[in-house]
C-alpha cells in the first residue's frame, strides 16, 4: 500500500514519470503494481505528446500532424491539436 500511496502522491505533485519499483515485490503485489505502472503509462504517454506539441506551437514551430492512434478523450485531444496545426 505504501508504494501505491507514493505513486498517488507523485501524480498529485506532477511527477507523472514516476513508477513503482517492481524489483521489491513478487506474486500478486508485483502484478498489481505492474498493472498500475501500465495504466500510468497509458495515461501519461498522450499527455507527454500533447505537451510537446503545445510547447512547439507556443514557440512558433508548427509540428507535423499527430498520426499516433488514440481512443476516447485522448483522440479528442489529438484531433484538437491537429486542428490547430492545420
C-alpha positions in Angstrom: 0.0 0.0 0.0 2.9 2.4 0.7 4.1 2.1 -3.0 0.6 2.9 -4.3 0.4 5.9 -1.9 3.8 7.1 -3.1 2.6 6.9 -6.7 -0.6 8.8 -5.9 1.5 11.5 -4.2 3.8 11.7 -7.2 0.9 12.2 -9.6 -0.6 14.9 -7.4 2.8 16.6 -7.3 3.1 16.5 -11.1 5.8 13.8 -11.2 4.0 11.9 -13.9 7.0 9.8 -15.0 7.4 8.1 -11.6 6.6 4.4 -11.5 6.6 1.6 -8.9 9.8 -0.3 -8.5 8.7 -3.8 -9.2 12.0 -5.4 -8.0 10.9 -5.3 -4.4 7.7 -7.3 -5.0 6.5 -10.7 -6.2 3.3 -12.5 -6.7 0.0 -10.6 -6.7 1.6 -7.5 -5.4 4.0 -7.3 -8.3 1.2 -8.0 -10.8 -0.9 -5.2 -9.2 1.9 -2.7 -9.3 2.8 -3.7 -12.9 -0.8 -3.0 -13.9 -0.7 0.3 -12.1 2.5 1.2 -13.9 1.0 0.2 -17.2 -2.1 2.3 -16.5 0.0 5.3 -15.7 1.9 4.8 -19.0 -1.4 4.7 -20.9 -2.4 8.0 -19.3 0.8 9.9 -19.3 2.0 9.0 -22.8 -0.6 11.1 -24.7 -0.1 14.0 -22.2 3.7 14.0 -23.0 3.0 14.1 -26.7 0.3 16.9 -26.3 2.7 18.9 -24.1 5.5 18.7 -26.6 3.2 19.8 -29.4 1.7 22.7 -27.4 5.2 23.8 -26.4 6.4 23.7 -30.1 3.3 25.7 -31.3 3.9 28.2 -28.5 7.4 28.8 -29.8 6.1 29.3 -33.3 7.2 26.0 -34.6 4.5 24.1 -36.4 4.9 20.4 -35.8 3.6 17.7 -38.2 0.1 16.3 -37.7 -0.1 13.8 -34.9 -0.6 10.4 -36.5 -0.4 8.2 -33.4 -3.6 6.2 -32.7 -5.6 7.2 -29.6 -9.0 6.4 -28.3 -11.7 8.3 -26.5 -10.7 11.5 -24.8 -7.1 11.2 -26.0 -8.4 11.0 -29.6 -10.3 14.2 -29.0 -7.2 16.0 -27.6 -5.2 14.7 -30.7 -7.9 16.0 -33.0 -8.0 19.4 -31.4 -4.2 19.8 -31.6 -4.3 18.7 -35.2 -7.0 21.2 -35.9 -4.7 24.0 -34.5 -1.8 22.7 -36.7 -3.9 22.7 -39.8 
